[in-house]
Amino acid sequence: MGQPHTANILHDFLSPGRVTVGGTPFDSALGKTWYELGVGVTASYGKAGEMYASAKYQHSLGGEHRKGVYGQVGYRYSW
């Protein structure tokens, strides 16, 4: 059983733009530098199967504009 961990600092070099939804404009002034921390678990089933689960948390280093939680659960089969 594997337990992958991640710790990243990311930076967006492009300027954020403006998004229009249903005629209403929204400024996407997300923080340009943020960190993300993640943990995960992987378990093998036989020679070709694998179950996995992971979760990540991200937060802007320059304010409250970018934060969230991301999760993933799945099964991989290789042949």
PyMOL Python script that loads the backbone (N, CA, C, O; Angstrom):
from pymol import cmd

cmd.read_pdbstr("""\
ATOM      1  N   MET A   1       0.862  -1.169   0.000  1.00  0.00           N
ATOM      2  CA  MET A   1       0.000   0.000   0.000  1.00  0.00           C
ATOM      3  C   MET A   1       0.905   1.228   0.000  1.00  0.00           C
ATOM      4  O   MET A   1       1.743   1.377   0.890  1.00  0.00           O
ATOM      5  N   GLY A   2       0.747   2.107  -0.986  1.00  0.00           N
ATOM      6  CA  GLY A   2       1.531   3.332  -1.071  1.00  0.00           C
ATOM      7  C   GLY A   2       0.756   4.527  -0.538  1.00  0.00           C
ATOM      8  O   GLY A   2      -0.475   4.544  -0.545  1.00  0.00           O
ATOM      9  N   GLN A   3       1.492   5.514  -0.080  1.00  0.00           N
ATOM     10  CA  GLN A   3       0.878   6.729   0.446  1.00  0.00           C
ATOM     11  C   GLN A   3       1.593   7.943  -0.142  1.00  0.00           C
ATOM     12  O   GLN A   3       2.507   8.469   0.493  1.00  0.00           O
ATOM     13  N   PRO A   4       1.209   8.405  -1.334  1.00  0.00           N
ATOM     14  CA  PRO A   4       1.876   9.560  -1.931  1.00  0.00           C
ATOM     15  C   PRO A   4       1.485  10.855  -1.216  1.00  0.00           C
ATOM     16  O   PRO A   4       0.336  11.040  -0.815  1.00  0.00           O
ATOM     17  N   HIS A   5       2.463  11.739  -1.068  1.00  0.00           N
ATOM     18  CA  HIS A   5       2.243  13.050  -0.471  1.00  0.00           C
ATOM     19  C   HIS A   5       2.733  14.112  -1.451  1.00  0.00           C
ATOM     20  O   HIS A   5       3.688  13.871  -2.190  1.00  0.00           O
ATOM     21  N   THR A   6       2.100  15.275  -1.468  1.00  0.00           N
ATOM     22  CA  THR A   6       2.562  16.368  -2.315  1.00  0.00           C
ATOM     23  C   THR A   6       2.603  17.657  -1.519  1.00  0.00           C
ATOM     24  O   THR A   6       1.796  17.882  -0.617  1.00  0.00           O
ATOM     25  N   ALA A   7       3.557  18.491  -1.873  1.00  0.00           N
ATOM     26  CA  ALA A   7       3.663  19.843  -1.334  1.00  0.00           C
ATOM     27  C   ALA A   7       4.226  20.695  -2.465  1.00  0.00           C
ATOM     28  O   ALA A   7       5.369  20.496  -2.877  1.00  0.00           O
ATOM     29  N   ASN A   8       3.438  21.642  -2.971  1.00  0.00           N
ATOM     30  CA  ASN A   8       3.822  22.446  -4.116  1.00  0.00           C
ATOM     31  C   ASN A   8       3.601  23.924  -3.839  1.00  0.00           C
ATOM     32  O   ASN A   8       2.680  24.308  -3.118  1.00  0.00           O
ATOM     33  N   ILE A   9       4.462  24.742  -4.423  1.00  0.00           N
ATOM     34  CA  ILE A   9       4.232  26.191  -4.510  1.00  0.00           C
ATOM     35  C   ILE A   9       4.154  26.493  -5.992  1.00  0.00           C
ATOM     36  O   ILE A   9       5.073  26.169  -6.744  1.00  0.00           O
ATOM     37  N   LEU A  10       3.047  27.120  -6.423  1.00  0.00           N
ATOM     38  CA  LEU A  10       2.794  27.382  -7.834  1.00  0.00           C
ATOM     39  C   LEU A  10       2.659  28.885  -8.076  1.00  0.00           C
ATOM     40  O   LEU A  10       2.248  29.632  -7.188  1.00  0.00           O
ATOM     41  N   HIS A  11       3.008  29.317  -9.285  1.00  0.00           N
ATOM     42  CA  HIS A  11       2.885  30.724  -9.652  1.00  0.00           C
ATOM     43  C   HIS A  11       2.332  30.819 -11.061  1.00  0.00           C
ATOM     44  O   HIS A  11       2.799  30.125 -11.963  1.00  0.00           O
ATOM     45  N   ASP A  12       1.339  31.674 -11.254  1.00  0.00           N
ATOM     46  CA  ASP A  12       0.727  31.910 -12.563  1.00  0.00           C
ATOM     47  C   ASP A  12       1.402  33.133 -13.184  1.00  0.00           C
ATOM     48  O   ASP A  12       1.272  34.239 -12.659  1.00  0.00           O
ATOM     49  N   PHE A  13       2.119  32.950 -14.294  1.00  0.00           N
ATOM     50  CA  PHE A  13       2.844  34.045 -14.932  1.00  0.00           C
ATOM     51  C   PHE A  13       1.967  34.884 -15.851  1.00  0.00           C
ATOM     52  O   PHE A  13       2.365  35.981 -16.242  1.00  0.00           O
ATOM     53  N   LEU A  14       0.785  34.394 -16.205  1.00  0.00           N
ATOM     54  CA  LEU A  14      -0.131  35.140 -17.067  1.00  0.00           C
ATOM     55  C   LEU A  14      -1.083  35.974 -16.229  1.00  0.00           C
ATOM     56  O   LEU A  14      -1.468  35.563 -15.134  1.00  0.00           O
ATOM     57  N   SER A  15      -1.466  37.133 -16.728  1.00  0.00           N
ATOM     58  CA  SER A  15      -2.422  37.983 -16.020  1.00  0.00           C
ATOM     59  C   SER A  15      -3.811  37.367 -16.082  1.00  0.00           C
ATOM     60  O   SER A  15      -4.226  36.894 -17.140  1.00  0.00           O
ATOM     61  N   PRO A  16      -4.542  37.363 -14.964  1.00  0.00           N
ATOM     62  CA  PRO A  16      -5.911  36.834 -15.002  1.00  0.00           C
ATOM     63  C   PRO A  16      -6.801  37.727 -15.854  1.00  0.00           C
ATOM     64  O   PRO A  16      -6.603  38.940 -15.916  1.00  0.00           O
ATOM     65  N   GLY A  17      -7.766  37.128 -16.499  1.00  0.00           N
ATOM     66  CA  GLY A  17      -8.661  37.875 -17.372  1.00  0.00           C
ATOM     67  C   GLY A  17     -10.015  38.100 -16.750  1.00  0.00           C
ATOM     68  O   GLY A  17     -10.196  37.976 -15.539  1.00  0.00           O
ATOM     69  N   ARG A  18     -10.966  38.433 -17.605  1.00  0.00           N
ATOM     70  CA  ARG A  18     -12.335  38.669 -17.178  1.00  0.00           C
ATOM     71  C   ARG A  18     -13.205  37.600 -17.824  1.00  0.00           C
ATOM     72  O   ARG A  18     -13.047  37.284 -19.003  1.00  0.00           O
ATOM     73  N   VAL A  19     -14.118  37.052 -17.045  1.00  0.00           N
ATOM     74  CA  VAL A  19     -15.029  36.014 -17.518  1.00  0.00           C
ATOM     75  C   VAL A  19     -16.434  36.586 -17.535  1.00  0.00           C
ATOM     76  O   VAL A  19     -16.829  37.284 -16.601  1.00  0.00           O
ATOM     77  N   THR A  20     -17.206  36.295 -18.600  1.00  0.00           N
ATOM     78  CA  THR A  20     -18.587  36.745 -18.687  1.00  0.00           C
ATOM     79  C   THR A  20     -19.504  35.526 -18.701  1.00  0.00           C
ATOM     80  O   THR A  20     -19.365  34.638 -19.542  1.00  0.00           O
ATOM     81  N   VAL A  21     -20.439  35.497 -17.758  1.00  0.00           N
ATOM     82  CA  VAL A  21     -21.401  34.400 -17.651  1.00  0.00           C
ATOM     83  C   VAL A  21     -22.796  34.990 -17.736  1.00  0.00           C
ATOM     84  O   VAL A  21     -23.190  35.786 -16.884  1.00  0.00           O
ATOM     85  N   GLY A  22     -23.546  34.602 -18.763  1.00  0.00           N
ATOM     86  CA  GLY A  22     -24.908  35.101 -18.932  1.00  0.00           C
ATOM     87  C   GLY A  22     -24.969  36.617 -19.038  1.00  0.00           C
ATOM     88  O   GLY A  22     -25.935  37.226 -18.578  1.00  0.00           O
ATOM     89  N   GLY A  23     -23.957  37.235 -19.635  1.00  0.00           N
ATOM     90  CA  GLY A  23     -23.932  38.676 -19.798  1.00  0.00           C
ATOM     91  C   GLY A  23     -23.400  39.439 -18.591  1.00  0.00           C
ATOM     92  O   GLY A  23     -23.280  40.663 -18.645  1.00  0.00           O
ATOM     93  N   THR A  24     -23.080  38.742 -17.504  1.00  0.00           N
ATOM     94  CA  THR A  24     -22.548  39.393 -16.302  1.00  0.00           C
ATOM     95  C   THR A  24     -21.041  39.174 -16.238  1.00  0.00           C
ATOM     96  O   THR A  24     -20.592  38.030 -16.180  1.00  0.00           O
ATOM     97  N   PRO A  25     -20.246  40.255 -16.246  1.00  0.00           N
ATOM     98  CA  PRO A  25     -18.788  40.087 -16.187  1.00  0.00           C
ATOM     99  C   PRO A  25     -18.293  39.829 -14.759  1.00  0.00           C
ATOM    100  O   PRO A  25     -18.793  40.414 -13.798  1.00  0.00           O
ATOM    101  N   PHE A  26     -17.317  38.956 -14.644  1.00  0.00           N
ATOM    102  CA  PHE A  26     -16.666  38.645 -13.376  1.00  0.00           C
ATOM    103  C   PHE A  26     -15.165  38.809 -13.562  1.00  0.00           C
ATOM    104  O   PHE A  26     -14.594  38.269 -14.509  1.00  0.00           O
ATOM    105  N   ASP A  27     -14.525  39.545 -12.672  1.00  0.00           N
ATOM    106  CA  ASP A  27     -13.068  39.635 -12.693  1.00  0.00           C
ATOM    107  C   ASP A  27     -12.509  38.405 -12.012  1.00  0.00           C
ATOM    108  O   ASP A  27     -12.924  38.053 -10.908  1.00  0.00           O
ATOM    109  N   SER A  28     -11.575  37.758 -12.667  1.00  0.00           N
ATOM    110  CA  SER A  28     -10.964  36.574 -12.073  1.00  0.00           C
ATOM    111  C   SER A  28      -9.620  36.979 -11.462  1.00  0.00           C
ATOM    112  O   SER A  28      -8.561  36.584 -11.951  1.00  0.00           O
ATOM    113  N   ALA A  29      -9.675  37.756 -10.408  1.00  0.00           N
ATOM    114  CA  ALA A  29      -8.481  38.265  -9.735  1.00  0.00           C
ATOM    115  C   ALA A  29      -7.978  37.247  -8.717  1.00  0.00           C
ATOM    116  O   ALA A  29      -7.938  37.515  -7.516  1.00  0.00           O
ATOM    117  N   LEU A  30      -7.596  36.083  -9.215  1.00  0.00           N
ATOM    118  CA  LEU A  30      -7.076  35.044  -8.332  1.00  0.00           C
ATOM    119  C   LEU A  30      -5.651  35.395  -7.917  1.00  0.00           C
ATOM    120  O   LEU A  30      -4.931  36.072  -8.651  1.00  0.00           O
ATOM    121  N   GLY A  31      -5.254  34.933  -6.750  1.00  0.00           N
ATOM    122  CA  GLY A  31      -3.875  35.121  -6.317  1.00  0.00           C
ATOM    123  C   GLY A  31      -2.934  34.454  -7.303  1.00  0.00           C
ATOM    124  O   GLY A  31      -3.211  33.351  -7.775  1.00  0.00           O
ATOM    125  N   LYS A  32      -1.834  35.103  -7.617  1.00  0.00           N
ATOM    126  CA  LYS A  32      -0.918  34.579  -8.625  1.00  0.00           C
ATOM    127  C   LYS A  32       0.042  33.539  -8.070  1.00  0.00           C
ATOM    128  O   LYS A  32       0.610  32.763  -8.839  1.00  0.00           O
ATOM    129  N   THR A  33       0.238  33.501  -6.757  1.00  0.00           N
ATOM    130  CA  THR A  33       1.108  32.502  -6.145  1.00  0.00           C
ATOM    131  C   THR A  33       0.321  31.798  -5.046  1.00  0.00           C
ATOM    132  O   THR A  33      -0.313  32.444  -4.211  1.00  0.00           O
ATOM    133  N   TRP A  34       0.369  30.475  -5.055  1.00  0.00           N
ATOM    134  CA  TRP A  34      -0.380  29.705  -4.063  1.00  0.00           C
ATOM    135  C   TRP A  34       0.363  28.416  -3.749  1.00  0.00           C
ATOM    136  O   TRP A  34       1.267  28.007  -4.478  1.00  0.00           O
ATOM    137  N   TYR A  35      -0.033  27.788  -2.654  1.00  0.00           N
ATOM    138  CA  TYR A  35       0.539  26.490  -2.291  1.00  0.00           C
ATOM    139  C   TYR A  35      -0.562  25.449  -2.306  1.00  0.00           C
ATOM    140  O   TYR A  35      -1.745  25.766  -2.189  1.00  0.00           O
ATOM    141  N   GLU A  36      -0.149  24.201  -2.450  1.00  0.00           N
ATOM    142  CA  GLU A  36      -1.091  23.093  -2.313  1.00  0.00           C
ATOM    143  C   GLU A  36      -0.409  21.948  -1.577  1.00  0.00           C
ATOM    144  O   GLU A  36       0.759  21.636  -1.808  1.00  0.00           O
ATOM    145  N   LEU A  37      -1.172  21.340  -0.693  1.00  0.00           N
ATOM    146  CA  LEU A  37      -0.716  20.197   0.091  1.00  0.00           C
ATOM    147  C   LEU A  37      -1.650  19.034  -0.185  1.00  0.00           C
ATOM    148  O   LEU A  37      -2.865  19.219  -0.256  1.00  0.00           O
ATOM    149  N   GLY A  38      -1.103  17.843  -0.342  1.00  0.00           N
ATOM    150  CA  GLY A  38      -1.950  16.703  -0.653  1.00  0.00           C
ATOM    151  C   GLY A  38      -1.467  15.416  -0.014  1.00  0.00           C
ATOM    152  O   GLY A  38      -0.284  15.249   0.285  1.00  0.00           O
ATOM    153  N   VAL A  39      -2.401  14.521   0.185  1.00  0.00           N
ATOM    154  CA  VAL A  39      -2.118  13.175   0.689  1.00  0.00           C
ATOM    155  C   VAL A  39      -2.917  12.183  -0.142  1.00  0.00           C
ATOM    156  O   VAL A  39      -3.937  12.528  -0.740  1.00  0.00           O
ATOM    157  N   GLY A  40      -2.437  10.952  -0.170  1.00  0.00           N
ATOM    158  CA  GLY A  40      -3.147   9.938  -0.922  1.00  0.00           C
ATOM    159  C   GLY A  40      -2.805   8.544  -0.453  1.00  0.00           C
ATOM    160  O   GLY A  40      -1.869   8.339   0.320  1.00  0.00           O
ATOM    161  N   VAL A  41      -3.586   7.584  -0.937  1.00  0.00           N
ATOM    162  CA  VAL A  41      -3.412   6.178  -0.592  1.00  0.00           C
ATOM    163  C   VAL A  41      -3.622   5.368  -1.860  1.00  0.00           C
ATOM    164  O   VAL A  41      -4.534   5.643  -2.640  1.00  0.00           O
ATOM    165  N   THR A  42      -2.770   4.361  -2.061  1.00  0.00           N
ATOM    166  CA  THR A  42      -2.895   3.452  -3.198  1.00  0.00           C
ATOM    167  C   THR A  42      -2.786   2.023  -2.688  1.00  0.00           C
ATOM    168  O   THR A  42      -1.891   1.712  -1.901  1.00  0.00           O
ATOM    169  N   ALA A  43      -3.681   1.156  -3.126  1.00  0.00           N
ATOM    170  CA  ALA A  43      -3.651  -0.253  -2.733  1.00  0.00           C
ATOM    171  C   ALA A  43      -3.760  -1.126  -3.975  1.00  0.00           C
ATOM    172  O   ALA A  43      -4.639  -0.909  -4.809  1.00  0.00           O
ATOM    173  N   SER A  44      -2.876  -2.111  -4.108  1.00  0.00           N
ATOM    174  CA  SER A  44      -2.871  -3.016  -5.259  1.00  0.00           C
ATOM    175  C   SER A  44      -3.839  -4.171  -5.045  1.00  0.00           C
ATOM    176  O   SER A  44      -4.005  -4.669  -3.932  1.00  0.00           O
ATOM    177  N   TYR A  45      -4.479  -4.587  -6.150  1.00  0.00           N
ATOM    178  CA  TYR A  45      -5.378  -5.744  -6.160  1.00  0.00           C
ATOM    179  C   TYR A  45      -4.927  -6.665  -7.279  1.00  0.00           C
ATOM    180  O   TYR A  45      -5.187  -6.395  -8.452  1.00  0.00           O
ATOM    181  N   GLY A  46      -4.262  -7.733  -6.930  1.00  0.00           N
ATOM    182  CA  GLY A  46      -3.734  -8.649  -7.938  1.00  0.00           C
ATOM    183  C   GLY A  46      -2.575  -8.010  -8.677  1.00  0.00           C
ATOM    184  O   GLY A  46      -1.962  -7.062  -8.187  1.00  0.00           O
ATOM    185  N   LYS A  47      -2.272  -8.539  -9.874  1.00  0.00           N
ATOM    186  CA  LYS A  47      -1.156  -8.026 -10.662  1.00  0.00           C
ATOM    187  C   LYS A  47      -1.504  -6.756 -11.430  1.00  0.00           C
ATOM    188  O   LYS A  47      -0.609  -5.975 -11.751  1.00  0.00           O
ATOM    189  N   ALA A  48      -2.777  -6.531 -11.733  1.00  0.00           N
ATOM    190  CA  ALA A  48      -3.130  -5.445 -12.640  1.00  0.00           C
ATOM    191  C   ALA A  48      -4.080  -4.404 -12.060  1.00  0.00           C
ATOM    192  O   ALA A  48      -4.296  -3.371 -12.692  1.00  0.00           O
ATOM    193  N   GLY A  49      -4.651  -4.633 -10.890  1.00  0.00           N
ATOM    194  CA  GLY A  49      -5.631  -3.694 -10.343  1.00  0.00           C
ATOM    195  C   GLY A  49      -5.061  -2.827  -9.240  1.00  0.00           C
ATOM    196  O   GLY A  49      -4.133  -3.221  -8.533  1.00  0.00           O
ATOM    197  N   GLU A  50      -5.633  -1.633  -9.104  1.00  0.00           N
ATOM    198  CA  GLU A  50      -5.165  -0.691  -8.095  1.00  0.00           C
ATOM    199  C   GLU A  50      -6.289   0.269  -7.724  1.00  0.00           C
ATOM    200  O   GLU A  50      -6.906   0.872  -8.603  1.00  0.00           O
ATOM    201  N   MET A  51      -6.559   0.414  -6.433  1.00  0.00           N
ATOM    202  CA  MET A  51      -7.504   1.417  -5.929  1.00  0.00           C
ATOM    203  C   MET A  51      -6.686   2.596  -5.434  1.00  0.00           C
ATOM    204  O   MET A  51      -5.591   2.417  -4.901  1.00  0.00           O
ATOM    205  N   TYR A  52      -7.216   3.810  -5.609  1.00  0.00           N
ATOM    206  CA  TYR A  52      -6.498   4.990  -5.140  1.00  0.00           C
ATOM    207  C   TYR A  52      -7.473   6.034  -4.623  1.00  0.00           C
ATOM    208  O   TYR A  52      -8.634   6.077  -5.030  1.00  0.00           O
ATOM    209  N   ALA A  53      -6.989   6.868  -3.727  1.00  0.00           N
ATOM    210  CA  ALA A  53      -7.749   8.000  -3.198  1.00  0.00           C
ATOM    211  C   ALA A  53      -6.745   9.092  -2.844  1.00  0.00           C
ATOM    212  O   ALA A  53      -5.671   8.808  -2.314  1.00  0.00           O
ATOM    213  N   SER A  54      -7.100  10.340  -3.138  1.00  0.00           N
ATOM    214  CA  SER A  54      -6.220  11.453  -2.804  1.00  0.00           C
ATOM    215  C   SER A  54      -7.043  12.692  -2.500  1.00  0.00           C
ATOM    216  O   SER A  54      -8.185  12.824  -2.940  1.00  0.00           O
ATOM    217  N   ALA A  55      -6.444  13.596  -1.740  1.00  0.00           N
ATOM    218  CA  ALA A  55      -7.074  14.872  -1.417  1.00  0.00           C
ATOM    219  C   ALA A  55      -5.999  15.951  -1.404  1.00  0.00           C
ATOM    220  O   ALA A  55      -4.884  15.721  -0.935  1.00  0.00           O
ATOM    221  N   LYS A  56      -6.343  17.142  -1.927  1.00  0.00           N
ATOM    222  CA  LYS A  56      -5.426  18.276  -1.946  1.00  0.00           C
ATOM    223  C   LYS A  56      -6.136  19.519  -1.420  1.00  0.00           C
ATOM    224  O   LYS A  56      -7.334  19.710  -1.628  1.00  0.00           O
ATOM    225  N   TYR A  57      -5.376  20.347  -0.743  1.00  0.00           N
ATOM    226  CA  TYR A  57      -5.862  21.641  -0.261  1.00  0.00           C
ATOM    227  C   TYR A  57      -4.964  22.701  -0.869  1.00  0.00           C
ATOM    228  O   TYR A  57      -3.742  22.553  -0.867  1.00  0.00           O
ATOM    229  N   GLN A  58      -5.566  23.790  -1.399  1.00  0.00           N
ATOM    230  CA  GLN A  58      -4.765  24.876  -1.948  1.00  0.00           C
ATOM    231  C   GLN A  58      -5.240  26.209  -1.396  1.00  0.00           C
ATOM    232  O   GLN A  58      -6.422  26.404  -1.113  1.00  0.00           O
ATOM    233  N   HIS A  59      -4.275  27.130  -1.248  1.00  0.00           N
ATOM    234  CA  HIS A  59      -4.583  28.441  -0.691  1.00  0.00           C
ATOM    235  C   HIS A  59      -3.593  29.456  -1.252  1.00  0.00           C
ATOM    236  O   HIS A  59      -2.405  29.166  -1.394  1.00  0.00           O
ATOM    237  N   SER A  60      -4.096  30.647  -1.569  1.00  0.00           N
ATOM    238  CA  SER A  60      -3.284  31.722  -2.099  1.00  0.00           C
ATOM    239  C   SER A  60      -2.304  32.227  -1.043  1.00  0.00           C
ATOM    240  O   SER A  60      -2.660  32.343   0.130  1.00  0.00           O
ATOM    241  N   LEU A  61      -1.074  32.527  -1.454  1.00  0.00           N
ATOM    242  CA  LEU A  61      -0.090  33.093  -0.538  1.00  0.00           C
ATOM    243  C   LEU A  61      -0.261  34.602  -0.406  1.00  0.00           C
ATOM    244  O   LEU A  61       0.278  35.203   0.524  1.00  0.00           O
ATOM    245  N   GLY A  62      -1.009  35.227  -1.328  1.00  0.00           N
ATOM    246  CA  GLY A  62      -1.180  36.672  -1.307  1.00  0.00           C
ATOM    247  C   GLY A  62      -2.566  37.117  -0.897  1.00  0.00           C
ATOM    248  O   GLY A  62      -2.949  38.232  -1.251  1.00  0.00           O
ATOM    249  N   GLY A  63      -3.336  36.339  -0.187  1.00  0.00           N
ATOM    250  CA  GLY A  63      -4.673  36.737   0.220  1.00  0.00           C
ATOM    251  C   GLY A  63      -5.649  35.579   0.183  1.00  0.00           C
ATOM    252  O   GLY A  63      -5.244  34.417   0.127  1.00  0.00           O
ATOM    253  N   GLU A  64      -6.929  35.892   0.212  1.00  0.00           N
ATOM    254  CA  GLU A  64      -7.984  34.881   0.296  1.00  0.00           C
ATOM    255  C   GLU A  64      -8.601  34.528  -1.052  1.00  0.00           C
ATOM    256  O   GLU A  64      -9.617  33.834  -1.085  1.00  0.00           O
ATOM    257  N   HIS A  65      -8.029  34.978  -2.162  1.00  0.00           N
ATOM    258  CA  HIS A  65      -8.692  34.806  -3.448  1.00  0.00           C
ATOM    259  C   HIS A  65      -8.704  33.383  -3.976  1.00  0.00           C
ATOM    260  O   HIS A  65      -9.641  33.002  -4.678  1.00  0.00           O
ATOM    261  N   ARG A  66      -7.713  32.604  -3.666  1.00  0.00           N
ATOM    262  CA  ARG A  66      -7.649  31.247  -4.200  1.00  0.00           C
ATOM    263  C   ARG A  66      -7.548  30.278  -3.021  1.00  0.00           C
ATOM    264  O   ARG A  66      -6.544  30.260  -2.309  1.00  0.00           O
ATOM    265  N   LYS A  67      -8.583  29.482  -2.824  1.00  0.00           N
ATOM    266  CA  LYS A  67      -8.495  28.396  -1.862  1.00  0.00           C
ATOM    267  C   LYS A  67      -9.533  27.349  -2.222  1.00  0.00           C
ATOM    268  O   LYS A  67     -10.591  27.664  -2.768  1.00  0.00           O
ATOM    269  N   GLY A  68      -9.224  26.122  -1.914  1.00  0.00           N
ATOM    270  CA  GLY A  68     -10.156  25.057  -2.234  1.00  0.00           C
ATOM    271  C   GLY A  68      -9.637  23.705  -1.817  1.00  0.00           C
ATOM    272  O   GLY A  68      -8.490  23.557  -1.395  1.00  0.00           O
ATOM    273  N   VAL A  69     -10.500  22.726  -1.943  1.00  0.00           N
ATOM    274  CA  VAL A  69     -10.193  21.340  -1.622  1.00  0.00           C
ATOM    275  C   VAL A  69     -10.537  20.499  -2.846  1.00  0.00           C
ATOM    276  O   VAL A  69     -11.576  20.708  -3.473  1.00  0.00           O
ATOM    277  N   TYR A  70      -9.686  19.568  -3.182  1.00  0.00           N
ATOM    278  CA  TYR A  70      -9.858  18.724  -4.355  1.00  0.00           C
ATOM    279  C   TYR A  70      -9.664  17.272  -3.938  1.00  0.00           C
ATOM    280  O   TYR A  70      -8.705  16.959  -3.233  1.00  0.00           O
ATOM    281  N   GLY A  71     -10.547  16.393  -4.354  1.00  0.00           N
ATOM    282  CA  GLY A  71     -10.423  14.982  -4.017  1.00  0.00           C
ATOM    283  C   GLY A  71     -10.646  14.093  -5.219  1.00  0.00           C
ATOM    284  O   GLY A  71     -11.312  14.479  -6.180  1.00  0.00           O
ATOM    285  N   GLN A  72     -10.085  12.900  -5.159  1.00  0.00           N
ATOM    286  CA  GLN A  72     -10.211  11.949  -6.254  1.00  0.00           C
ATOM    287  C   GLN A  72     -10.185  10.535  -5.684  1.00  0.00           C
ATOM    288  O   GLN A  72      -9.379  10.229  -4.805  1.00  0.00           O
ATOM    289  N   VAL A  73     -11.067   9.676  -6.186  1.00  0.00           N
ATOM    290  CA  VAL A  73     -11.115   8.265  -5.802  1.00  0.00           C
ATOM    291  C   VAL A  73     -11.307   7.476  -7.086  1.00  0.00           C
ATOM    292  O   VAL A  73     -12.085   7.878  -7.951  1.00  0.00           O
ATOM    293  N   GLY A  74     -10.606   6.355  -7.216  1.00  0.00           N
ATOM    294  CA  GLY A  74     -10.777   5.596  -8.441  1.00  0.00           C
ATOM    295  C   GLY A  74     -10.146   4.213  -8.404  1.00  0.00           C
ATOM    296  O   GLY A  74      -9.572   3.789  -7.401  1.00  0.00           O
ATOM    297  N   TYR A  75     -10.273   3.530  -9.529  1.00  0.00           N
ATOM    298  CA  TYR A  75      -9.718   2.184  -9.723  1.00  0.00           C
ATOM    299  C   TYR A  75      -8.993   2.182 -11.067  1.00  0.00           C
ATOM    300  O   TYR A  75      -9.548   2.613 -12.078  1.00  0.00           O
ATOM    301  N   ARG A  76      -7.752   1.695 -11.073  1.00  0.00           N
ATOM    302  CA  ARG A  76      -6.981   1.571 -12.316  1.00  0.00           C
ATOM    303  C   ARG A  76      -6.748   0.098 -12.601  1.00  0.00           C
ATOM    304  O   ARG A  76      -6.501  -0.695 -11.692  1.00  0.00           O
ATOM    305  N   TYR A  77      -6.829  -0.258 -13.880  1.00  0.00           N
ATOM    306  CA  TYR A  77      -6.554  -1.624 -14.306  1.00  0.00           C
ATOM    307  C   TYR A  77      -5.604  -1.547 -15.500  1.00  0.00           C
ATOM    308  O   TYR A  77      -5.890  -0.860 -16.481  1.00  0.00           O
ATOM    309  N   SER A  78      -4.501  -2.235 -15.419  1.00  0.00           N
ATOM    310  CA  SER A  78      -3.503  -2.254 -16.518  1.00  0.00           C
ATOM    311  C   SER A  78      -3.477  -3.644 -17.145  1.00  0.00           C
ATOM    312  O   SER A  78      -3.548  -4.657 -16.449  1.00  0.00           O
ATOM    313  N   TRP A  79      -3.375  -3.672 -18.455  1.00  0.00           N
ATOM    314  CA  TRP A  79      -3.264  -4.964 -19.138  1.00  0.00           C
ATOM    315  C   TRP A  79      -2.147  -4.930 -20.113  1.00  0.00           C
ATOM    316  O   TRP A  79      -1.890  -5.924 -20.791  1.00  0.00           O
TER     317      TRP A  79
END
""", "prot")
cmd.dss("prot")
cmd.show_as("cartoon", "prot")
cmd.util.cbc("prot")
cmd.orient("prot")
